[in-house]
């Protein structure tokens, strides 16, 4: 279970966290177990000694050492395929062999422990129960302890090292196979070398890494440009925000799209609810102009990083840690603006984009309040399923919906219970020069609506955007990943 879950986490920075990745990982795990059980049983019948079992475990540990070092190369190569195919190929190449080798454990132990035919049922039952308890313990360990506290690569190295030590102890103490013991010792040295190389390779070519830590929602990194002028916040190797230290400005378009559209369409802007905080630049900018800000962020690990490196002060707003839907359900406040800027890697969480979710946001708005959504989409016919679905779903809940787009895939939807009217201007001189031209495009007149035939009304019960938008998200992820690889 540790390897299965870690596998998906290791692939996430490159292939994402969609159901394609988890389907591939779970499917390959099941296939490897079937193969391991079958051949393990046949192998155990030819010789019931445990030497072969520990040899298989040693092979799995050595393969995992290679996986840690090669996952980046394999995953990037698999980005050349469609997301479903790439996920399946990456999972198969990286994890099929070690999981199949480890699956041989159960039939070997059944064959070794069973002394009489009438004991087979009890032996299999005990081993299955013990295996299930071990799987539960491994799942709890990886989910609640290892992923939040340690890099995924080192957790996998530690797992492989533990298996190697077990094999080494067997061959030295009970096995009497010096050659095999030497192989085990060599595997241990291989894992040590991999650990050193992974530590060396994780540093960027020209940028300075300030923070690198795991979290419940992906790998968090803060890197700084060679001239120390800009800081970049990355989640699973994907750039989420760019910040200029001297001017305390964001150099990312979405920050100005969100604040600018909220300013333009709000008759008054005295209160705001932000779903998704990240490094806190948008909530901070709102608080600095006197807006009362309530905000929710699901990843509490980012808050101290935002404070330390991006001048975020959580005392200037009312910050909750949790899921946006959960907090919406419990709050009774009403707002002039609700901002939806929740991202997990390359896309917004699907459960925040349904009719039910938008109904909850509608209930929290004042009669002339506005909802502003930051998202990525493609309006090209045939690739406009997500954008069209989002438009249809918003129109099913709100009286008026408008689209503003940058032309590079970044889209901003604005919705309101009342007709949308431009009440104010937004000062483009406050926008960072790097994105001022794009911001002018976004904040100008609304774009043409999405093809009305595209997409469906998304609901909690039926929300297949991960499937239909996979090609667009794959393209967006590839662009972001390639830009970070050159840092």
Secondary structure, DSSP 8 states (H G I E B T S, - for coil): -HHHHHHHHHHHHHH-SSHHHHHHHHHHHHHHHHHHHHHHHHHHHH---SHHHHHHHHHHHHHHHHHHHHHHHHHHHHTTS-HHHHHHHHHHHHHHHHHHHHHHHHHHHHHHH--SGGGHHHHHHHHHHHHHHHHHHHHHHIIIIIHHHS-HHHHHHHHHHHHHHHHHHIIIIII--HHHHHHHHHHHHHHHHHHHHHHHHTS-SSSEEEEEE--TTS-EEEEE-TTS-EEEEEETTEEEEEEETTTTEE--HHHHHHHHHHHHH-S--SEEEEE--TTSHHHHHHHHTT-EEEEEES-THHHHHHHHHS---GGGSEEEES-HHHHHHH----EEEEEE---BTTB--GGGSSHHHHHHHHHTEEEEEEEEEEEE---STTS-HHHHHHHHHHHTT-SEEEEEE-SSSEEEEEEESS---------GGGS-GGGHHHHHHHHSS------TTSS----SS--THHHHTHHHHHHHHHHHHHHHHT-
